[in-house]
Amino acid sequence: MLILLKDCLKDLLTTACCPNCKREIERCPQQGPFCRACWQHVALPARGLQGIHPYRWRAAGWYDGELRKLILKLRRHPDPRLLRALTEGLGATLPNDAVLVPIPGWKTESRSNPLPLMICRSLQRTTRALLKRSRPTVGQHHLNRQQRMANQQGSFAVEPGMPVSQACPGTRERAPELWLVDDILTSGATAQAAMNTLNECKMIVSGVICLGRTPLGRTR
């Protein structure tokens, strides 16, 4: 939170610049935080994308073209300001009381994908690290959906403690909306395995939030 406040103050006290190309710009609500050229190039929907297959999901945009390049760039060189700009549409449609659960990778911390946790911070919602990897998995780039499902099956476990409690049956207390968070949604195998693990512990997942959704019909 302190990092986000620091970034916001920096934006107010310095000349506005595009979070992508870093050029100075005049602020324009119609193009969000980007300069006109980058705004037209990235072409993100104002309120993101939504769908219900293979389960409920929300994405900043399609994992294609310029957005794909930016996501891969962010994996190598994390940039909170650029990430905040990309998630602006997602934040506008996400309930304020949503609880975000980042999907952890299986690699060591120094080599793991930083984006799921960074997306949670960018969206400024309650975040709970409920999941951990129970075993390593192989790379999925060349696997079909059935192979991906088998590869991810049983690859998650719930961290001890489970800080998010569900509403008790028969009470008026509303269970928190749990949303899994990842950078890319392709076949849905990884998120499905994570969702199954939480469901087994009586924690109901509302859906998945991601930066990029692979265009329908494509698996890579």
Protein Blocks (a to p, Z undefined) as FASTA:
>chain_A
ZZmmmmmmmmmmpccddfklopacdddfklojbdfklmmmnopafklpadfbfbdcddfb
dcehjlmmmmmmmmmmgcfklmmmmmmmmmmmgcfkbccdddddfbdfklmcfklmmmmm
mnopacddfbccfbdcddfklpcfklmmmmmgopaccdehilaccddehiabdcdddddd
dfbdckommmmmmmmmmmmnopacfbdcdfbdcdehiaZZ
